[in-house]
Amino acid sequence: MDASRIRRRIATLRERAGMSQAVVATALGFKDRQTVSAIEVGDRKVSAEELVKLADLFDVELSLFTDPYRVVDEASFSWRRNDIPETAIRQFEDKAKGWLALYRHLSRVAGEPVNSLVPNLDLSERSSFEDAAIEGESIASQFELGPIPAFALERVLDEKLNVLVLQVDAPKGLSGAACRLGGLNFVLVNREESAPRRAFNLAHELFHLATWERMTPEHIESVRIERRGKPRAEQLADNFASALLMPRPALEAVLTRRTRSESTNPTEWILQLANEIGVSGIAMKWRLVNLGLLARAQATRINDEHLRLDHDRIAEAQPLPFSQRFVARLHWGLENGHLTVRKAAQVMDMTIDDLQSLFEIHGMPVPFDL
């Protein structure tokens, strides 16, 4: 058994139950709370009998103390939603915790790094929108996102920042989430949404990962709140994402090819620019305003419904489920006997046939016999 995992989960479950160390000490028959403190900091091992008593005390399954494929309260999420009840989000979050725990545990077993390299941005709620935009442009330049950052962002997050991006089949109305599990960062993206929305969500969640300590995001945020009604942190995140995906040099290069004449319909012009750089029409409109390339008064006259994400959506291939990196790690775990097929199916919330299809879709040999 992993003694470190057990002691951490004892402390977590005790705090979640709102119990003091003294209360737990009494329940276990200890003379004082110092014994519980010694267990939680790793100076004393807990016996099997004591674990059984703790499971009863906290009203949890005994396996919760030891199962590496489960997450107690170690993970933090910030979800972006439209119209979906919180109960549905929490149910999906419970499923997602299994994916994150699986990847972290198998990576540790494989000796691979499980710490992300996301830079800490020097921003706070007192920062201006311009400050956030400057940081967005700086990240685009620093990590060489190229002429169309929307197309390169997922790869850069994976290869340079060790952030695992998972393309998932999320409930309708749930765009995705930024997630932290220890030192490892994840972004969950609803692969059913359009490419421009997925790119914007990636950039938005990167902001949260890079400012988590200074501006801890809400557990659940609404995408549809009007601009002025959004919390300050979300407005900063939007400005950061907009500038990262549409840095001035990249946008100016597109503008030289898409100059607007007086007779050009402004809505069509904005959509042409947006499609070329891989963003939504609405995001493009406000970026042009912020750069002084479109008058605010004219922008307010343009109907946002005509600029919605799917208005001029080009037929696109849906991204593969999860990611090549994630599925390869799962494949390695099964192939080397670090988890059973039954356990993998349970954690992934899939049937065994679904697991087979997942490996085949990613071009990998199925690592088990049916």
SEFITOR-523127 format. One record per residue: x, y, z of N, C-alpha, C in turn; residue in one letter. Coordinates in steps of 0.05 Angstrom, whole numbers, plus 32768, in hexadecimal, padded with zeros to 4 digits. Atoms other than C-alpha are relative to their C-alpha. Example, Ala and Ser with C-alpha at 12.3 -4.5 7.8 and 13.67 -1.06 7.14 Angstrom:
% SEFITOR-523127
80127FE8800080F67FA6809C801280188000A7FF07FE87FFF81117FEB808F7FF18016800ES
***
This chain:
% SEFITOR-523127
80117FE88000800080008000801280198000M7FF27FE68001801680487FF27FFA800F8019D80057FF37FE7801E806580387FFB801E7FFDA80047FE38005802380AC801D7FE480067FF7S801B7FFC80097FE180A67FF87FEC7FFD8017R801280057FEA7FBF808980357FFF80178014I80007FEA7FEC7FD580C080657FF480197FF5R800C7FE8800D7FC280F780337FE27FFE8000R801D800380027F7D80DA802A7FF27FFF801CR800B7FFF7FE57F7280D180757FFC801D8007I80027FE47FF97F81811B807E7FEA800E7FF0A80147FF480117F55812E80437FE47FF98008T801B80097FF87F1A810480597FF8800B801BL80067FF57FE67F1F811D80A07FF7801D7FFDR80077FE380047F1E816680897FE680027FF1E80197FFF800F7EE6815880587FE87FFA8013R801580067FED7EBD813A80927FFD80158016A80027FEB7FEC7ECB817780BC80087FF6801CG7FF8800B7FE77EEC814E80F3801B80098009M7FE67FF97FF67F258163811F80117FE78004S7FEF80177FFA7F618137812C7FF97FF3801BQ8008800A7FE57F49813081747FE87FED7FFEA8018801180047F058114815D80097FE57FF4V7FF78019800D7F2880E1813080107FEF8014V7FF1800F7FEC7F5880CE81687FEE7FF18013A8012800D7FEE7F1F80BF81967FF27FE87FF3T800D8015800F7EFC8095816180127FE87FFDA7FED801680037F3B806C8158800C7FF5801AL7FF780097FE67F48806581A2801C80098007G7FE67FF57FFA7F88808F81A37FFD80128019F80007FEF7FE87F9B80B681E27FFE801D7FF9K80017FE380077FA480F881BE800180037FE1D80017FFA801D7FA1811A8179801B7FFE7FF3R7FE68000800C7FEC8118817080057FE67FF0Q7FFD801980107FE780CF81587FF480037FE4T800D7FFB801A7FB780E48121801280137FEFV7FEE7FEE800E7FE6811E810F80187FF27FF5S7FE9800F8009802080EE810B7FF97FEE7FE8A8009800F80177FF880C280DB7FFE80117FE7I80057FEF80187FE680FC80AE8019800C7FF5E7FE77FF5800A802D811680A980147FEA7FF8V7FEF80168009804A80D1809D80147FF68015G7FED80097FEB806E80C780E07FF77FE6800DD800A80197FF58042808B80F27FEF7FF37FEBR8011800F80128023805580C87FE57FF9800CK801A80077FF67FDA804480CD7FFC7FE27FFBV8004801D80037FC67FFC80D87FE77FFA7FF0S8018800880107F937FD580AF7FE780028011A80177FFD7FEE7F647FD380EB7FF8801D8003E80067FE47FFD7F69801E80F37FF4800B7FE6E800C7FF780197F5A802880A97FE37FF87FFEL801B800980017F1B7FFF80AF7FEE80138012V800F7FEE7FEE7F05802B80EA7FFD801C7FF3K80027FE6800D7F15806A80C27FEC80007FE9L8014800380167EEC805180867FE48003800CA801A7FFE7FF37EB1804880B67FFB801D8009D80037FE57FF57EBD808C80D67FF980147FEAL80047FEC80167EC080B280947FE97FF77FEDF8015800B80117E8A8085807480087FFF7FE3D7FF58003801B7EB48074803780087FE27FFDV7FF5801B80067ECB80348015801D7FFE8009E7FE480047FF77F0B80178031801480057FEAL7FED7FFD80167F2A80187FEC8007801D7FF9S7FFB7FE380067F2580647FE9801B8009800BL7FE67FF87FF57F648068801480187FF77FEFF7FE9800C800E7F8F803F7FE57FFE80007FE2T80038003801D7F72803F7F9E800D80187FF1D7FF27FEA800E7FA280677F717FEF800B7FE9P80107FF780177F6C806D7F3B7FE880108009Y80167FEF7FF67F3E80977F67800C801A800BR7FF87FE57FF67F4380E07F7B7FEC80078017V80117FF87FEA7F2980F87FBE7FFA801E7FFCV80047FE380037F2E81447FC38019800D7FF4D7FE77FF4800A7F73814D7FA27FFC80107FE7E80047FF3801A7F5781657F607FEF80198002A80107FE780027F3E81AC7F517FF780047FE4S800B7FFC801B7F1181BC7F167FF4801C7FFEF800F7FE880077EF781FB7EF57FF27FFB7FE6S8010800780187EBF81EB7EC47FF480187FF3W800E7FEC80107EA382157E8C7FE77FF47FF5R8019800C80087E5A82097E7F7FED80147FF3R80167FF0800A7E1E82237E597FE77FF98011N801880087FF17DDB82057E6D80017FE38007D7FFE801C7FF67DE881C77E967FFF8002801EI80027FFE7FE27DD681BA7EDF801A7FF7800DP7FE880067FF17E0C81B67F1380027FE28007E7FFF801C7FF97DF9816F7F25800C7FEF7FEAT7FF5800F80177E0A81577EDF801E80057FFEA7FE37FFA80017E4D817B7EE2800F7FF08015I7FF3800E7FEA7E5E815B7F2580027FE27FF9R7FFF801C80077E4D81167F0A80167FFB7FEBQ7FEB800380147E7A81217ECE801B8004800CF7FE67FFB7FF37EB1813C7EFB80097FE7800FE7FF980197FF37EAF80FB7F23800D7FEC7FEDD7FF5801280147EBC80D57EE3801C800A7FF7K7FE67FF480097EF481057ECE80167FFB8014A7FEC80057FEC7F1780FB7F10800E7FE67FFCK7FF4801A80057F2280B37EFE801580017FE9G7FED7FFD80167F4480C67EBC801A800D8009W7FE97FF17FF77F7280F77EDE80117FEF8013L7FF280117FED7F8480C67F16800F7FEA7FF1A7FF4801580107F91808F7EE3801A80097FF3L7FE97FF5800F7FC080BA7EBA801780068013Y7FEB7FF97FED7FE680D47EF7800E7FE7800BR7FF580177FF47FEF80907F1680127FF07FECH7FF1800E80138006806D7ED78019800F7FF7L7FE87FF08007803680A67EC780157FFD8016S7FED80047FEA8055809F7F0C800D7FE57FFFR7FF5801B8002805C80547F0480147FFE7FE9V7FEE80018017807D80607EC0801980128004A7FE97FEE7FFB80AD80937EDF800080197FF0G80027FE88010809380CB7EB47FF980188012E80067FE97FF0808D81137ECE7FE280058001P801C7FFA7FFC804A81267EEB7FFC801D800AV80037FE47FF9805681707EF57FFF80117FE6N80027FEE8018803F81A47EC2801380178003S7FED7FEA8001806981DF7EAD7FF3801A7FF8L800F7FE78007803482157EA7800C8018800FV7FF47FE87FF38052825A7EB47FEB800D8012P80117FF17FEF803682837EED7FFE801D7FF6N80037FE5800B801A82C47ED07FFD80148017L80007FEA7FEB802483047EF87FE780117FFCD801A7FF280037FDA83167EF67FEF7FFB8019L801280037FEA7FA683227F2B7FE5800D7FF8S801A7FF480077F5E833B7F2D8003801F7FFEE7FFB7FE380047F7B83827F30800E80067FE6R7FF47FFC801A7F9D83777EED7FEC800B7FECS80127FF580157F81839B7EB07FFC7FEB7FEBS8005801180167F6483797E74801780017FECF7FE87FFD80117F9F83947E4D80177FEF800AE7FEB80117FF47FCE83727E7E7FFC7FE27FF8D8006801C80067FAB832F7E7180067FFB7FE2A7FFB8003801D7FAF833A7E25801E7FFF7FFAA7FE3800080047FF9834A7E29800C7FE58007I7FF6801A7FF8800583097E4E7FF87FEB7FECE8009801380147FDC82E37E1A801280017FE7G7FEE7FFD8017800682FF7DE1801C7FF68006E7FE680097FF8804582F17E0880037FE28000S8000801D8000803382A87E1180007FF57FE4I80018009801C802382A17DC7801C80037FF3A7FE57FFC800A806882BD7DB780147FEE800DS7FEC80107FF1808F82997DED7FFF7FE37FF8Q8002801C8006807482557DDA7FFC7FFB7FE2F80008003801D807582627D8F7FE87FF37FF5E8019800B8009802D82567D807FFB80057FE2L80017FFD801D8037826E7D397FEA80127FF6G80147FED800C800982937D087FE37FFA8007P801B80067FF87FCB826E7D1F80017FF1801BI7FFC800D7FE67FD282617D6A7FEA7FEC8007P801680137FFA7F8E823E7D6D80077FE47FF7A7FF9801A800B7FAB82057D4480177FF3800FF7FE7800B7FF37FEB81FD7D6E7FFD7FFD801EA80027FFE7FE37FD282097DB580007FE5800EL8002801A7FF37FBF81C17DC7801B7FF18000E7FE6800D8002800181A67DAE8015800C8013R7FED7FF27FEF802981DB7DD47FFA7FF9801EV800780077FE4800381CD7E15800B7FE48007L7FF7801C7FFB801481837E0E801E7FFE8000D7FE380058004805C81877DF6801280128010E7FEF7FED7FF3807781C57E187FF98005801DK80097FF97FE5804D81CE7E577FF77FE78010L800880197FF3803D81857E677FE48003800CN801C7FFE7FF87FF381967E6D7FF17FEB7FEFV800E8014800F7FC8815B7E5A7FE4800A7FF7L801A7FF7800B7F8E81707E2C7FF07FE77FF9V8011801680067F56813E7E2A7FE780097FF1L80187FFB80107F2181417DF47FEB7FEC8008Q801380137FF47EE481237E167FE480047FF6V801C7FFF80067E9C81137E097FF1800A8018D800D7FF47FE97E7F81437E3B7FE380057FFBA801D7FFA80047E3581517E477FFD801A7FF1P80057FE8800F7E1781857E197FFD80188013K80017FE87FEF7E2081CA7E36801880038012G7FE87FFF7FEF7E6281B97E59801880037FEDL7FEB7FFA80137E9C81D97E33801A7FF28008S7FE7800C7FF87ED481BD7E5D8009800A801BG7FF67FF87FE67F0081CA7E99801E80028001A7FE480007FF87F4481DD7EB480007FEF8019A7FFE80127FE97F5A81A87EE6801D7FFF800AC7FE680047FF47F9381A17F177FFF7FE88013R7FFE80177FEE7FA881617F39801D7FFF8009L7FE57FFD7FF77FE5816D7F63800F80137FEDG7FF17FEF8012801A81897F357FFA7FFD7FE2G80078006801B7FF9816F7EF67FE780107FF8L80167FF0800A7FCB819C7ECD7FF37FF27FE8N8010800C80167F9481847E9E7FED80167FF5F80167FF1800B7F6381A57E6F7FED7FEC7FF3V80148010800D7F2381817E5D7FF180117FECL800D7FF180157F0381967E1C7FE97FEF7FF4V8017800E800C7EBE81837E0180067FFD7FE2N7FF88004801C7ED181657DBE7FE880037FEDR80187FFC80117E89816F7DA57FFF801D7FF6E80027FE480077E9381BA7DA2801280077FE8E7FF27FF880187EAE81E07D66801E80068006S7FE47FFB7FFC7EF981E97D5C8006801C800BA7FFB7FE67FF47EF782347D6A7FF98001801EP800780007FE47ED382297DAC80147FEF8010R7FED80117FF17F0381F17DC0801A800F8003R7FE77FF17FFE7F3F821E7DB17FFD80168015A80047FEA7FEC7F2282587DDA7FFF7FF4801CF8001800D7FE57F1382297E14801C7FF88009N7FE580087FF87F5A820F7E13801080188009L7FF17FE77FF97F7782567E157FF5800B801BA800D7FF77FE87F45826A7E4B80097FF08018H7FF880117FE97F56822E7E77801E80028006E7FE37FFC7FFB7FA1823A7E6D800480188013L7FFF7FE87FEF7F96827F7E8D7FFB7FF7801DF800680097FE57F76825D7ECA80167FF0800CH7FEA80107FF67FAE822B7ED0801880118008L7FE87FEE7FFC7FE282637ECD7FFB80158016A80067FEB7FEB7FBE828F7F017FF17FF38018T8011800F7FED7F9F82597F2E8005800A801DW7FF97FF87FE47FC4826F7F6E7FF6801C8006E80077FE47FFB7FB582B97F667FE280057FFCR801C7FFD80067F6F82B37F497FF37FE47FFDM800C801B80027F52826F7F5A7FE580027FF2T80197FFD800F7F1A82667F277FE87FF3800EP8018800C7FF67ED282557F377FFF7FE37FF8E8003801C80077EC2820B7F397FF07FFD7FE7H8011800180187E8C82177F057FFB801C7FF7I80057FE5800B7E8982547ED87FED7FFE7FE8E8012800080177E5582677EA5800C800E7FE8S7FF57FF480197E6A82757E5D7FEE80167FF6V80137FEF800D7E2B829B7E4B7FFB801B800FR80047FE77FF17E2F82D37E7F800980177FEEI7FF97FE980107E3083177E5D801B800B8009E7FE57FF77FFB7E7583377E5980038010801BR7FFE7FEF7FE97E68836B7E8F7FF87FF2801AR8009800E7FE87E4983387EBE80137FEA8009G7FED80157FFA7E8483087EBE801180098018K7FEC7FF97FEB7EB283047EFB8019800A7FF3P7FE77FF3800B7EF2832C7EF280137FEB7FF5R7FED801480097F1D82ED7EED7FF87FF47FE5A8009800C80197EF282D27EB4800480147FE9E7FFC7FEC80147EF683137E8E801E80027FF9Q7FE3800080057F4283137E9680087FE77FEFL7FFA8019800E7F4382CA7E7E7FF880037FE2A80097FFD801B7F1B82DD7E40801380127FF0D7FED7FEE800E7F4A83177E2F801B7FF27FFBN7FE8800F80047F8682EA7E397FFD7FEC7FE9F8004801480157F6982B37E0D7FFD800D7FE4A80037FF280197F5582E57DD7801B80097FF4S7FE67FF680097F9B83037DD380127FE97FF9A7FEF801780067FBD82BF7DD57FF97FF47FE5L8009800C80197F9382A57D9B800280137FE8L7FFF7FEB80157F9582E77D75801480158006M7FEC7FEC7FFA7FD783097D84800280147FE9P80017FEB80147FDF834A7D5F80107FF87FE6R7FF180068019801683317D2E7FF07FEC7FEEP800F801480107FEC82F47D197FE7800D7FF4A80187FF4800A7FAD831E7D12800680147FEAL7FF87FEC80157FD083557CEA80077FF17FE6E7FFA800F80197FEA83207CBA7FE77FF77FF2A80198007800D7FA383087CAE7FF280187FF4V800D7FE880097F8A834F7CA7800B800A7FE5L7FF47FF8801A7FBA835C7C6E7FF47FF07FE9T800D801180157F9883237C487FE280047FFFR801D7FFD7FFE7F5283357C5E7FF8801D8005R80077FE47FFC7F4E83807C577FE380047FFCT801D7FFB80027F09839C7C607FFB80197FF0R80087FE8800F7EEB83CB7C2D7FE6800A800CS80187FF37FF57EB283FA7C3D7FE77FF07FF9E8018800E80097E8283CD7C177FFE7FE4800DS8000801A7FF57E95838E7C3D7FEE7FFF8019T801180047FE97E6183757C6E80127FFA8018N7FEE80047FE97E83837B7CB37FFD7FE5800DP8004801B7FF47E64833A7CCC80107FEB7FF0T7FF2801380117E7F83137C91801E80048002E7FE37FFB7FFE7EC383357C97800B7FF4801AW7FF7800B7FE77EC983227CE080007FE27FFFI8001801E80027EB482DA7CD180177FF67FEFL7FE9800880117EE982D67C9A801A80008010Q7FE87FFE7FEF7F1F82ED7CCA80007FEA8015L800280147FEB7F0682BE7D0180057FE47FF5A7FFC801B800C7F0482817CD3801D7FFC7FF9N7FE4800380097F4B828F7CBA80127FFB8018E7FEE80037FE97F6982937D007FF57FEC8015I800A80167FEF7F3E825C7D1F7FF28008801AG800F7FF77FE87F1482847D517FE380057FF9V801C7FFB80057ECB82957D597FFD801D7FF6S80067FE580097EAC82D27D397FFE80148016G80047FED7FEA7E9A82F17D7C801B8007800CI7FE67FFA7FF67EE182E97D96801080127FEEA7FF27FEF80137EFC83087D577FF6801D8002M800C7FE57FFF7ECC83437D5C800C80108017K7FF67FF17FE97EE283577DA2801E80038000W7FE37FFC80027F2B834C7D94800680177FEDR7FFD7FEA80137F26837C7D597FFA801B800FL80077FE87FF17F0483AE7D88801780078013V7FEB7FFB7FED7F3A83A77DBD801A800A7FF4N7FE87FF7800E7F7083B27D8A7FFC801A7FF0L80077FE7800E7F4D83F07D6E7FFD7FFD7FE3G80038005801D7F4183CF7D2B7FE27FFF7FF8L801D7FFF80067EF583D27D317FF480128016L800C7FED7FED7ECD840A7D517FEC7FF18012A8012800D7FED7EA883F57D907FE380057FF9R801B7FFA80077E6A84187D797FF67FEE7FE9A8008801280167E6A83F07D387FFE7FE38009Q8001801B7FF67E7883B07D5D7FE67FFA800FA801880047FF17E3C83B97D8A7FE77FFD7FEDT8016800380137E1083BE7D4C80007FE67FF1R7FFE801A800D7E27837B7D327FF37FEB8012I800F80147FF17DF883447D4980117FE78006N7FEF80177FF87E1F830F7D707FF57FE67FF6D800C801980097DED82DA7D5A800A7FF97FE4E7FF58005801B7E0A82E27D14801D7FF88001H7FE480077FFD7E4F82D57D3080057FE78011L7FFD80167FEE7E4182987D5A80137FEB7FF5R7FEA801380077E7582607D5A7FFA7FEF7FE8L8006801380167E5082327D2B7FF3800D7FE8D800D7FF280167E3682687CFC800C7FF97FE5H7FF28006801A7E6A825B7CC680147FE98004D7FEE80157FF87E87821B7CE180077FEF7FE8R7FF6801280157EB281F57CB07FFF7FE38009I8001801C7FF87EA981AA7CB0801B7FF8800AA7FE680077FF37EDE818F7CDE7FFE7FE4800CE7FFF801A7FF37EF4814C7CF880008003801EA80017FFF7FE27EE381417D41801A7FF4800AQ7FE7800B7FF57F2281377D6B7FFC7FE5800CP8002801B7FF47F3180F17D837FFB8002801EL80067FFF7FE47F1880E17DC9801A7FFF8011P7FEA7FFE7FEE7F4780F17E038018800C7FF2F7FE97FF780107F8D80F97DE480127FE97FFBS7FEE801580077FC380CF7DC580127FF98019Q7FEE80047FE97FEF80D97E027FF17FF18017R8010800C7FEB7FB880C57E337FFB7FE27FFAF8006801B80087FA480877E0C80197FEF8000V7FE7800F80007FEC80727E0380097FF9801DA7FFA80067FE47FF680767E4F7FEE7FE9800AR801380157FF87FB8804B7E5A80087FE67FF3L7FF78018800F7FD1801A7E2580187FF4800EH7FE8800A7FF2801480157E497FF97FF3801AW8008800C7FE67FF380087E8C7FF47FE57FFDG800D801A80057FC97FCF7E7080157FEC7FF6L7FED8012800C80017FB17E4780157FF68014E7FEB80077FED80317FB07E827FF47FF6801AN800D800C7FE97FFE7F957EB47FFD80118018G80037FEF7FE97FF87FD27EE07FE380058007H801D80007FF97FAC7FCF7EDD7FF37FEB7FEEL800F8014800F7F7A7F9C7EC67FED800E7FECT80137FF580147F4B7FA57E8B7FE68008800FV80187FF97FF17F117FA47EBC8003801A800FR7FFB7FE77FF17F307FDB7EE6800180177FEDK7FFF7FEB80147F3F80047EA87FE480087FF7A801C7FFB80097EF77FFE7E907FF1800F8016A800E7FF37FEA7EDE80127ED58008801D8003Q7FF77FE47FFD7F0A80507EDB7FF880117FE9V80077FF080187EFD80667E947FE280027FFCM801D800080037EB280597E9D7FF87FF77FE3D8004800B801B7EB3802F7E5D7FFA7FE28002M8001801D80037EA17FE97E47801B7FF77FF5T7FE7800B800B7EDA7FBB7E32800080057FE2I80027FFB801D7EC17FC37DEA8007801D7FFAD7FFA7FE480037EC6800F7DF3801F80048002D7FE37FFE7FFD7F0E80077E0A800E7FF77FE7L7FF5800A80197F1E7FDE7DCD7FFE80157FEAQ80047FEC80147F0180137DA0801280188004S7FEF7FE97FFA7F28804A7DC3801C7FFB7FF6L7FE48006800A7F6B80287DB480007FFF7FE2F80018002801E7F5680197D6C7FFE801B7FF3E80037FE5800B7F4180617D60801B800E8000I7FE67FF27FFE7F8680787D7780167FF07FF2H7FED800F80107FA880447D4A80137FEF8011G7FEF80107FEE7FC3801A7D847FF57FE38001M800A801C7FFD7FC07FCE7D8A7FF27FFD801AP800F80037FE77F8E7FB87DBE80117FEF8013V7FEE800D7FEE7FB77FA47DFB7FF47FEA8012P800D80157FF17F897F6D7E137FF07FEE7FEDF8010801380107F647F307DF87FE380028008D801D7FFF7FFA7F197F337DF27FF57FE58006L
***
